[in-house]
Amino acid sequence: MSQSPPPVPTPAAAPADAAAGAPPAGAIPAATATAGPWLMHVPVPLFAVVMGVTGLGIAWRKAAHVLHAPAAVGEGILALAGVLFVAIAALYAAKALRFPKAVAHEFGHPVRANFFPAVSIGMLLLSIAALPHAHGLAVALWGLGAAIHLTLTVTLLKRWILRDVELVHSNPAWFIPIVGNIIVPLTGMQLGQVEVSWFFFSVGLVFWLVLLTVMIYRIIFHAPLPVKLLPTLFILLAPPSVGYLSYMGLAGGEAAALDGFARVLVYIALFKALLLLAMAPTFLKVPFAVSWWAFTFPSAALAAATIDYAARTGSPVLAAVAWALLAAATAIIATVFVRTLRALVGGHLFVPE
């Protein structure tokens, strides 16, 4: 029997209500959210699975090109990512058809709404995967992914501007709709779409810097992030890592020379990784949830950026660091993938929150 979707606070919910333990204004009564078909509870953050697995495949492909890693590893992971995207997209489409109100509430959620662009980011990443094998498919994925992502970026930015958004609702997941724009040039430049690539890169870069300031302020001077959202701190790795890869593509690809800006992007990403490593005991205490997938794509993006940077500098030290980061990203993603499968088999993945 279908029931109402789980409770969702409105963006304008007062933090005082939350502090007092009262349900936020506009929330659906909790009594209606404790049951219902599992399909109703398929979360849109599940598309982060595609981001993480595809990102790892891209990192291994780059390692095959510059570090002589086995090429079959990266291509196999990318093939798996394609299968996962089709499966998750079909699952979420079924939810949208049967429980459209649940999807609407999810899109209105101040946190989960920011994971909808994971759909378009998955398409953009898969266009990179497809490009050497199926040019037409890559063009279609890139074009549709860029169009959807631009639409979602404008929609969510407009919401932040026009609504009374509480700072306490912000978290690093807000980077997803903004920084996803930086991914567009990775395929766009190879397709000869120079101006389009610069447009998306500019949007992602400038708004990333603005949002980074807001996010650091929120994290330091306001209430700590909820435990379940702590993995989203890893998202801070993605903007400089992907930004470096896109910037080098815009600067000429493999023939591009390193400059100061490229070096800053790589080293700030490595510093953030060091900071997060120092917080490892905290992350190890986070109970498993779909939010664990926030660990994955940023780890893979950092590995890919460092692999590329090590190859351009010719530094054996950086090459060793790149191998270590690739091994770490592989271990992280394999662990999260296995834990997700265990939760799925045990019936604990698609449950109300």
N, C-alpha and C positions, 0 to 999 in steps of 0.2 A: 504494500500500500504506500503510495507516495504521500509525503508530507511536506510541510513548508521547509525551505532551505535553512541552513544553520544561521545563528544570529550574526549580524554584521553591523558594527558600529558605523554611524555616519561620520564623515570627515570632521564635522563640527562638534563631535561629542566632547564634552568638557573633561579635562583631566581630573578635575575635582571629583566627578562621578566615579571615575575609575579608581581613584585613590580611596574612595569611600566604599568601594565594592559594589556600588549600584550599577545596574545595566545602563549602558550609554543610551542617550536619547535616540529614538528611531530604531533601536535594535528589535529584532524579532524575539519573542519570548523564548527563553532557553528550553522550556519544556517541549517545544516543537522541534528542537534540533537534535534531540538525543536518539532519534531513530530515523528510519527511512532507508530506501534502497541504497546499496553501496555506490551505485552509479551517480547518485546525487552528490556524493562526497569526493568524486575525482577532482583533485585540485589543479588549477592552472599552473602552479609552480612545478608540476610534473614535467613541463616542457624544458625545465632546466636539465633534465636527464639528457636530452638531445644536445644541449649546449655543451655539457661536460664531456660526453662521449665523442662528439665531433671535434671539440677542441683538442682532446687527447690524440685523436687520429691525425689532425693537422700537425700537431707537435711531432709525432713520430714520422710523418711524411717529411717534415723539414729536417729531422735528424737523419733520415735516410739520404737526403740530398747533400748534407754538409758534414755529417759525422759518421757516415758509412754504416748506419743502422740498417737492419733488414727492412727492405721496402714493404714486404708482405704484412708486417705488423701494422703499419699505419693504414694501409689500404683495407685490411680486414676490419680494423676498428671503425673506419669510415663507412664501410658497408653495413656494419651493425648499427651505426648511428642512423643510417637511412631507414632501416627496418623499424627502429624504435620510433622515429618520427612518424612514420605511417601508422604504426599501432597506437601511439598516444594521440595523434590527431583524430583517428577514427573513434577512439574512446571518448575524447572530449566532445567531438561532434555529436555523438550519441547522447551525451549528457545535455548538450545544448538543445537538441531536438526534444528530449523527453522532459527536461527540467529547465526551461529557459529562464524562469525566475531565479533559480539558483545561480545561473551564470551571470544574470544581471546584478544580483547582490554581490557576487564576487568581483565584478568589474567596478562596483561602487565602494568596495572595501579600500580603506586608506593604505593598506599594505599589499594585499593580493593583487590589486589592480596593476601594480607595477610589474607583475610577472606576465601579463598578457603580451608584452613585446618580446618575451622569450620565444613566442611562436615565430615571429618574423626574424628574430636573430637566428633561430634554428634553420630557417630557410636560407638566410644569407651564408651561414657557415656551410650548409650542405651544397651551396653553389660552388664554394671553393673545392669541396670534395669531388663534385661532379665534373669540374672544368676539364681535367685531363682526359676524361673518359667519354663524356657526353656533353658537347658544347651547347647544343640546343636546350637540354635540360638545365644546364648551369645558367644560361641566359634567362630562362623562365623563372627559375628559383630566385635569381638575383633581382630581376625586375619586380616580381610580385612581392618579394620580401622587403625591398626598399620602399615600395609604395605603401605597404601595410605599416611598416615601421614609422615612416614619416607621418602617416595619419594618426598613429597611436601617440607619437611624440607630441604632436600639436594638441591632440585631445587631452592628454594628461597635463601638459603645461598650462593649457587654458583652465583646466579644473583647479590647479594649484593657485592660479592668479585670481579666479573669480570666487572660489569658495573660501570659507573661513577655516583653513587647514591648521590644525594644532601641531606645533613643533614636535610634540611627543610622539606623533604618528609617523614622523620621518625616520628613516633608517637607510642603510646603504643599498637596499633594494631599489631605492629611487634612482640610482645610477643606471639601472637597466634600460629604461626608455630613452635616457639621454645619451649614454655612451654607446648604445647599440648603433648609433649613427656612424661611429668611427669604423665599424666593420665593413661598411659599404664599399670603401675604396679597395679592400683586399681583392675582390673580384672585379670591381668596376674598372680599375686601371688596366687590368689584363684584357678587358673587353673594349678598351679604348674610350671609355666614358670619363674623360678627364674632368670636365667641368662639374658633372654630377658628383663625382667622387670628392672634389674639393668642397662642394656645397655641403655634403653630409659630414665630411671631416671637420669643417669649420663649426657647424652646429654642435657636434659632439664635443669638440675640444673646448670651446668657449663656455658652454653650459656645464661641462664637467668641472671646470675650474671654479665657477660660481657655486655650484652645488657642493663641491668639496669643502668650501669654506663654511657653508651652512651645516654640513654634516659633522665636521670636526667640532663646531660650536655645540651642536646638539649632543654629541657623544660625551664631551667633556663637562659641560655645564648643566646638563639636565639629567633626569633619571636614567640609570643604566638601561641598556637594551634588554628586553625580555630574554630569558635564557634560550628560548627556541629560535630567536632571531640572531643570536651571537654568531652563527656561521656566516651571516651576511657581511660581517666585517671583511671576509675574504674578497668580497666584491671590490674592495679598494685596490686590489692588485690589478684588476682587469683594465681600467682606463689607460694607465701608462704603458702597460704591456701591449695591448692591442693598438694603442696610439703610436707606439714605436713602429710596429709592423706596417701600419697604414702609412705613416709618414715616410718610411723608406720606399714603399711602393709609389707614393706620389712623387718622391724625389728621383725616381728612375729605376726602381726595382733592384735587381742584382748588381747593376752597374753603379748604383748610387753610392756616393761617398758619405761616410759618417761625419756629422757636424755636431756642434755643441748641443743643439736641441735634442737630437737623437740620443746622445749620451745621457742627458738629464733624464729623459723618459725611462731609459733602462735602469739607471742607478736609483731613481726614486722608487721604481717597482721593486728592486732588490732590497732597498731599505725597508719598505713596507713588509716584505716577506720576512725579514729579520725581526721586525717588531711583532709580527704575528707568531713567529716561531717562539718568541719569548713568552707568548700567551698560551702556548700549547697545553699546559695543565688545565687551563680554564676551558678550552675547546673540548678536551677529552671528557669533561664532566657533562657535556650537553647530551641529553637523551636523544635517541634516534628520532628523526622526523624528516619529512620531505625537504625541510630547510637545509639538511646536510648537503644537498646538491649544490648549495652556494659555495662549498669548498672546492668544487670540481673545475668548472670552466676557468676561474681565475688562476688556479694552479697550472692548468694546461697552457693558458695564454702566457704566463710568466716563463714557463719552460720554452715555449716556441720563440719568444722574444730573445731570451738569453742564448738559445742555440744560434739564432741568426746573428746576434751581436758578437758572439764568440768567433763565429766563422769570419766575420768582417774584420775583426781585430787580429785574428791569428793567435790569440793568447791561449796557451795550454791551461793556464789557471782557470780562465773563463770557460774553456771547453769542459774542464772537470766539474765546474759549478753547473754548467748546462746539463751534463749527464746526471748529476745528482738531483737537479730539479725535475728532469724528465722521469727519473725513477720515483721521486716523491709523488709527482702528479699521477703516475700510473698506479702506485700503491693506494693513494687517496681515492681515486676513482673506482678502482677494483673493490676496495672496502665498502664504499658507499653503495656501489651497484649490488654487491652481495647482500648487504643489510636491507636494501630495498626489496630484493627478491624474497628474502626471509619474511619481511613484513607483508608482502603481497600473498605469499603462500599461507602465512598464518592468519590472514584476514584482518591485519592491523594497519593496512596502508590507506584504505579508503574509508575513513571513519570521521564522524563529526569532531570538530575542534571546539 
